[in-house]
């Protein structure tokens, strides 16, 4: 559970996307999203989480790719 589960009566959404690199799944990036109005669309939030997960995968893969290029 994240920090958002500590808010009594709040409507909470969980956004999650896999972190990929080199055709492998490294893990999942998950974010609690407090939605007080309960009518909000999360498409933009999900796109942001997906972008961050992609950057995390690239960052993890970068040292291995540099090592392969140095040989």
N, C-alpha and C positions, 0 to 999 in steps of 0.2 A: 504494500500500500504506500501511496505517496503522501505528500503533505496536504493535498486537497481533501483527503478523507477525514481530516480533522475539523472540517467546517460543517457544523450541524445544519441539516435541512437543505444543503446545497445540492444542486443537480450537477453531477460530475461525469464527464466523458473521458474515456481512455483512448488515446490515439496511439497506434503502434505501427511500426514498419520494420522490415528486416534490414540488417546491415550486411551488404554483399561486398565481396572482393574476390577477384580471380575465380569466378564461378563457384565460390564457397559462401555459405552464410555464416557470418561471425557471431551474430547475436541479433537482438531486437532492441530498437530504440523506442521506449514507451514514455508517454507524457500524460499526466493528469491535466484535464482542462475543466476549470470551473465554468459552468454555464448557468448563471443566475436566472436568465429569462427562459430557459429550456426550449427556445425556438430558434436558436442560432444554428447556422450551417457551419460545418467544420472543414469545408473543402480547402480553404486557404490555409488553415492551420495544418491540415494533413499534408498539403504540398510543402510547407515549410519543414515539417518533420522529415519528409522524404528527402528533401534537399540536404538537410543536416546529416541524415543517415548515409547518403551518397558520399558526402565529403568525408565522413568518418571512415568509410570503406577505402576511399582513395588515399587518405592519410596513413592508414594501416598498411596498404599495399606499397606505398612509395619506397620505404627502405628496402624491401625485397627486390623491387624493380631496379633500384640503384645498384644493389649488390650484383644482380645479374648483368647489368650494363658495364660494371667495372671489370668483369672477367675477361 
